[in-house]
Amino acid sequence: MKKGFLFLLVVALLGLMSCDENKPTEAKDFNNNLKDFNKSLHHVDKTMDIMDKMNREMDKVTEMRTEGVISKEEAEHRQDVIRTKYAQELAKTGDLKKSTVFPEWAKKIGLNAPQEMILNKSMSQITSSNDSNTGYNSMNFVYNGGYDVAMKQAKLIAQNAGVPIGSDYQEALDLAKELDTDPIKGAVYMNFEIGKDDNQQYHIAITVDEAGTLTITATDYKQLQKQINNQAN
């Protein structure tokens, strides 16, 4: 999943299902890929110029359409996927400001800080709709603590905010159980899927990695889309 926030579960599934004798090895690789997926959900790369990169990819698609390599419909689909892919990255790498205060807007949509965990101040950041440089609300709050505490708190926070377990992650859990491999460490709760349209105003991801790091990421997606469109025009 990138570092562009995409986890190619289908590829892993095809590989696992295609050859029974390779199941142990493939299952191990699958678990490693899932760990990378967890980490990428709360990865913050301050040096990447997200908008330039997004626009370059958009330009390539436009060029392919102009040259007749792909149809208009395919071009529009690819550009929608590109916008969605970079939306979450932009939320994390835009004009982020350090923060130790859980945003009020996040509380209003049902999110809350975990109990019995310590805020990682250096990694916890926000953007604000009141800031003319960003124009949208987003948060990336990271907490450290014991693994069991993190798993319990993530589940409670997700339930309170109505965020389901990630569909790809659930499939990963089911597959690991079916193959009788080592249990997958961590958790992923998401109310959206990359590359798929939805009507959610807020895109939320709550994750726990194998070390017990809990990350809460939330973005006012509708505000963000307006910013992306404004900067792309």
NORBEL-V792198 format. One record per pair of residues at least 24 apart in sequence whose C-alpha atoms are under 10 Angstrom apart, sorted by sequence separation. I is the first residue (numbers start at 1). J is the second residue. D is the distance in whole Angstrom. If there is no record, write none. Layout:
# NORBEL-V792198
<<I	J	D> <I	J	D>>
This chain:
# NORBEL-V792198
<<9	33	9> <55	79	10> <58	82	7> <98	122	7> <99	123	9> <100	124	7> <101	125	10> <102	126	9> <103	127	10> <118	142	9> <119	143	4> <120	144	7> <164	188	9> <165	189	4> <166	190	5> <167	191	9> <185	209	7> <186	210	5> <8	33	9> <9	34	9> <54	79	9> <57	82	7> <58	83	9> <98	123	8> <99	124	6> <100	125	8> <101	126	10> <103	128	9> <117	142	10> <118	143	5> <119	144	6> <163	188	10> <164	189	5> <165	190	6> <166	191	7> <167	192	9> <168	193	9> <184	209	10> <185	210	5> <186	211	8> <187	212	10> <7	33	8> <8	34	10> <57	83	10> <97	123	10> <98	124	6> <99	125	5> <100	126	9> <117	143	6> <118	144	5> <119	145	9> <163	189	6> <164	190	6> <165	191	8> <166	192	8> <167	193	8> <184	210	9> <185	211	9> <186	212	8> <188	214	10> <7	34	8> <55	82	9> <97	124	8> <98	125	4> <99	126	6> <116	143	10> <117	144	6> <118	145	6> <162	189	10> <163	190	6> <164	191	6> <166	193	8> <185	212	9> <186	213	9> <187	214	9> <188	215	10> <189	216	10> <190	217	10> <54	82	7> <55	83	9> <96	124	9> <97	125	5> <98	126	7> <99	127	9> <113	141	9> <115	143	10> <116	144	9> <117	145	5> <162	190	10> <163	191	5> <164	192	9> <186	214	9> <190	218	10> <7	36	9> <8	37	9> <53	82	10> <54	83	7> <96	125	6> <97	126	5> <98	127	9> <113	142	10> <114	143	8> <116	145	7> <117	146	8> <162	191	8> <163	192	9> <7	37	6> <95	125	10> <96	126	5> <97	127	6> <113	143	9> <115	145	10> <116	146	9> <158	188	10> <159	189	10> <161	191	10> <6	37	8> <7	38	10> <54	85	9> <95	126	8> <96	127	5> <97	128	9> <106	137	9> <158	189	7> <1	33	8> <5	37	8> <51	83	10> <54	86	7> <93	125	10> <94	126	9> <95	127	7> <96	128	9> <105	137	8> <106	138	9> <117	149	8> <154	186	10> <155	187	9> <157	189	10> <158	190	9> <1	34	9> <3	36	9> <5	38	10> <7	40	9> <53	86	9> <54	87	9> <92	125	8> <93	126	10> <94	127	8> <95	128	9> <105	138	9> <106	139	8> <116	149	7> <117	150	8> <154	187	8> <155	188	9> <158	191	10> <2	36	9> <3	37	9> <5	39	10> <6	40	9> <91	125	10> <92	126	8> <93	127	10> <103	137	9> <115	149	8> <116	150	9> <151	185	10> <154	188	9> <155	189	8> <1	36	7> <2	37	9> <5	40	6> <6	41	9> <51	86	8> <91	126	8> <92	127	9> <103	138	9> <114	149	9> <115	150	9> <151	186	7> <154	189	8> <1	37	6> <3	39	10> <4	40	8> <5	41	7> <50	86	7> <51	87	10> <54	90	10> <91	127	8> <95	131	9> <103	139	8> <114	150	8> <117	153	9> <150	186	9> <151	187	7> <1	38	9> <3	40	6> <4	41	10> <5	42	10> <50	87	9> <96	133	10> <102	139	9> <115	152	10> <116	153	9> <150	187	9> <151	188	10> <1	39	10> <2	40	8> <3	41	9> <5	43	9> <51	89	10> <95	133	7> <96	134	9> <102	140	10> <114	152	9> <115	153	7> <147	185	9> <148	186	10> <1	40	7> <4	43	10> <50	89	7> <51	90	8> <94	133	9> <95	134	6> <102	141	8> <114	153	6> <147	186	8> <166	205	9> <1	41	9> <3	43	8> <49	89	10> <50	90	6> <94	134	7> <95	135	10> <99	139	9> <101	141	10> <113	153	9> <114	154	7> <163	203	10> <164	204	10> <165	205	9> <166	206	9> <48	89	9> <49	90	9> <50	91	10> <98	139	10> <99	140	9> <100	141	8> <112	153	10> <113	154	10> <163	204	7> <164	205	9> <165	206	9> <166	207	10> <3	45	9> <48	90	9> <50	92	10> <51	93	10> <96	138	9> <97	139	10> <98	140	10> <99	141	8> <114	156	9> <115	157	10> <162	204	10> <163	205	8> <164	206	10> <165	207	10> <50	93	7> <51	94	9> <91	134	9> <96	139	9> <98	141	10> <114	157	7> <161	204	9> <163	206	8> <45	89	9> <49	93	8> <50	94	8> <90	134	10> <94	138	10> <96	140	9> <112	156	9> <113	157	8> <44	89	8> <45	90	10> <48	93	7> <49	94	8> <91	136	9> <111	156	10> <112	157	6> <43	89	9> <44	90	10> <46	92	8> <47	93	8> <48	94	9> <91	137	8> <92	138	8> <111	157	6> <112	158	9> <158	204	9> <41	88	9> <42	89	10> <44	91	10> <45	92	8> <46	93	5> <47	94	10> <91	138	6> <92	139	8> <110	157	8> <111	158	8> <158	205	9> <41	89	9> <44	92	6> <45	93	6> <46	94	8> <90	138	10> <91	139	8> <92	140	7> <110	158	9> <111	159	9> <112	160	8> <158	206	7> <43	92	8> <44	93	6> <45	94	10> <46	95	9> <91	140	9> <110	159	9> <111	160	7> <112	161	8> <157	206	8> <158	207	10> <42	92	8> <43	93	9> <44	94	10> <46	96	9> <88	138	9> <110	160	6> <111	161	5> <41	92	10> <109	160	9> <110	161	4> <111	162	9> <155	206	9> <44	96	10> <109	161	7> <110	162	8> <111	163	10> <154	206	7> <155	207	10> <108	161	9> <109	162	9> <110	163	10> <154	207	7> <155	208	10> <107	161	9> <154	208	7> <106	161	10> <153	208	10> <151	207	9> <152	208	10> <150	207	9> <151	208	7> <150	208	7> <151	209	9> <158	216	10> <150	209	9> <151	210	10> <157	216	9> <148	208	10> <150	210	10> <154	214	7> <147	208	8> <150	211	9> <151	212	8> <153	214	8> <154	215	9> <147	209	8> <150	212	6> <151	213	9> <154	216	9> <147	210	7> <149	212	8> <150	213	7> <151	214	8> <138	202	9> <142	206	10> <144	208	10> <147	211	6> <148	212	7> <149	213	10> <150	214	6> <137	202	9> <138	203	9> <139	204	10> <140	205	10> <141	206	10> <142	207	10> <143	208	9> <146	211	8> <147	212	4> <149	214	9> <150	215	9> <138	204	10> <140	206	10> <142	208	10> <145	211	8> <146	212	5> <147	213	7> <144	211	9> <145	212	6> <146	213	8> <147	214	9> <144	212	6> <145	213	7> <146	214	10> <143	212	9> <144	213	5> <145	214	8> <143	213	6> <144	214	6> <142	213	7> <143	214	5> <144	215	9> <142	214	6> <143	215	6> <141	214	8> <142	215	4> <143	216	9> <141	215	6> <142	216	7> <140	215	7> <141	216	5> <142	217	9> <139	215	10> <140	216	6> <141	217	7> <139	216	8> <140	217	5> <141	218	9> <4	82	10> <139	217	6> <140	218	7> <5	84	10> <6	85	8> <44	123	8> <138	217	7> <139	218	5> <140	219	9> <5	85	7> <43	123	9> <44	124	10> <138	218	5> <139	219	7> <4	85	7> <5	86	8> <42	123	9> <44	125	10> <137	218	8> <138	219	4> <139	220	9> <4	86	7> <5	87	10> <137	219	6> <138	220	6> <2	85	10> <5	88	8> <136	219	8> <137	220	5> <138	221	9> <4	88	9> <5	89	8> <136	220	6> <137	221	9> <4	89	7> <136	221	8> <137	222	10> <138	223	10> <3	89	9> <136	222	8> <137	223	7> <138	224	9> <136	223	5> <137	224	8> <135	223	7> <136	224	6> <134	223	10> <135	224	8> <136	225	9> <134	224	8> <136	226	9> <124	215	9> <126	217	10> <129	220	9> <135	226	9> <136	227	8> <123	215	10> <124	216	9> <125	217	10> <126	218	9> <127	219	9> <128	220	10> <135	227	7> <109	202	8> <111	204	9> <120	213	9> <124	217	10> <126	219	10> <134	227	8> <119	213	10> <120	214	10> <129	223	8> <133	227	10> <111	206	10> <117	212	10> <118	213	10> <119	214	9> <120	215	10> <129	224	9> <44	140	9> <106	202	9> <117	213	9> <118	214	10> <119	215	10> <43	140	9> <117	214	9> <42	140	7> <106	204	10> <41	140	10> <42	141	9> <42	142	8> <114	214	9> <114	215	10> <114	216	10> <113	216	9> <112	216	9> <111	216	9> <88	194	9> <87	194	10> <111	218	9> <86	194	10> <84	193	9> <85	194	6> <109	218	10> <84	194	6> <85	195	7> <83	194	10> <84	195	6> <106	217	10> <82	194	10> <83	195	9> <84	196	8> <106	218	8> <81	194	8> <82	195	8> <84	197	9> <106	219	9> <81	195	5> <106	220	10> <80	195	7> <81	196	8> <88	203	8> <105	220	10> <80	196	9> <81	197	9> <87	203	10> <88	204	10> <78	195	9> <80	197	9> <77	195	9> <92	217	9> <91	217	9> <92	218	10> <91	218	9> <92	219	9> <91	219	7> <88	217	9> <90	219	10> <91	220	9> <88	218	9> <91	221	9> <38	169	10> <88	219	8> <37	169	9> <87	219	9> <88	221	9> <91	224	8> <34	168	10> <87	221	8> <90	224	8> <34	169	8> <88	224	9> <84	221	10> <87	224	7> <34	172	8> <87	225	7> <90	228	9> <87	227	10> <31	172	8> <84	225	9> <87	228	8> <30	172	8> <31	173	10> <83	225	8> <86	228	9> <84	228	10> <27	172	10> <30	175	10> <31	176	8> <83	228	8> <30	176	9> <83	229	9> <38	185	10> <41	188	9> <27	175	9> <28	176	9> <38	186	8> <27	176	7> <35	184	9> <38	187	8> <31	181	9> <34	184	8> <35	185	8> <38	188	7> <31	182	8> <34	185	9> <35	186	8> <37	188	9> <27	179	7> <31	183	9> <32	184	9> <34	186	9> <35	187	10> <27	180	9> <28	181	8> <31	184	6> <34	187	10> <27	181	7> <28	182	8> <30	184	10> <31	185	9> <24	179	8> <27	182	9> <23	179	7> <24	180	9> <25	181	10> <23	180	10> <24	181	7> <10	168	9> <13	171	9> <17	175	10> <23	181	9> <24	182	10> <9	168	7> <13	172	9> <16	175	9> <20	179	10> <8	168	9> <9	169	9> <12	172	9> <7	168	8> <7	169	10> <9	171	9> <13	175	8> <9	172	8> <16	179	9> <42	205	9> <41	205	8> <42	206	9> <41	206	9> <42	207	8> <41	207	7> <42	208	10> <41	208	10> <42	209	10> <38	206	10> <39	207	9> <41	209	10> <38	207	7> <39	208	9> <37	207	10> <38	208	7> <39	209	7> <38	209	6> <39	210	9> <42	213	10> <37	209	9> <38	210	9> <42	214	9> <43	215	10> <35	208	10> <36	209	9> <42	215	6> <55	228	10> <35	209	7> <39	213	10> <41	215	8> <42	216	8> <54	228	10> <58	232	9> <34	209	10> <35	210	8> <38	213	10> <41	216	9> <42	217	7> <39	215	10> <41	217	8> <55	231	9> <38	215	10> <51	228	8> <55	232	7> <54	232	9> <52	231	10> <51	231	8> <52	232	9> <51	232	8> <6	193	10> <7	194	9> <6	194	7> <5	194	8> <6	195	9>>
